[in-house]
Amino acid sequence: MRIIAGSLRSRTLEAPPGLATRPTSDRLRETLFNVLAPRIQGAAFLDLYAGSGAVGIEALSRGAAQVVFVERTPAALKVLRGNLARLGITAGFHVQPGSVAAYLRKSRTGHAVKFDLVFLDPPYDAADEYAATLGLLGGAASGLLAPGALVIAEHRRKERLDESYGNLLRARLLEQGDAALSFYAVAE
């Protein structure tokens, strides 16, 4: 894995060992950030199920002002922190250990940061995590979203996500290989 563009372009990243974590491919990350290019500079970015941190680190490399990484797996947290340290990233991020649901429930009230972009990539086999997380972001935790925010979910191409979750409505679906990206916006 490598950083595609920005200040850290071409730098390599480590991935956690084993198959429990499935890093977003370079090609899919490039597609994602081509879509997000007009929005990334100065954005507050929330990387849920962060794994190695590849997506959030790419956001920092391309000019995001702040990234919060949420990850609960100890092996992935170790690799994520190692990637940040090896790349010399010392500011503009926060690593939040623990479950995504706990983070969203805890942060839904009184959270100072409103996120412009939220990316979630739970393990493909944890299908219930999609509905739970998108449901929280479209409902009880919607206060975490800045006006005009986008929520992007990476999922298996064959497994369709719902068109809406609370006040989140799918605005775009991109398919690439076996993966897909569903883009959700807050309903007006």
Number of C-alpha atoms within 10 A of each C-alpha: 15 15 22 20 15 13 13 18 13 12 13 15 19 17 20 19 11 8 8 14 20 16 20 19 14 15 11 18 17 17 16 18 18 11 12 14 13 8 16 21 15 14 21 26 28 28 25 27 22 30 31 29 31 27 29 24 25 22 29 26 20 22 18 22 17 20 25 21 26 25 25 16 17 13 17 22 23 14 19 25 14 16 20 18 11 13 13 10 15 9 11 12 20 13 16 16 14 15 14 23 17 9 16 20 13 12 15 17 13 9 10 8 16 17 23 21 24 23 23 23 22 23 19 17 10 9 14 10 17 21 15 14 20 24 18 19 25 24 15 14 20 21 19 23 23 16 12 13 20 24 26 23 22 23 23 19 17 10 12 11 21 12 13 18 21 15 16 23 20 19 16 12 15 15 16 12 9 10 17 20 23 22 21 24 21 22 13 7
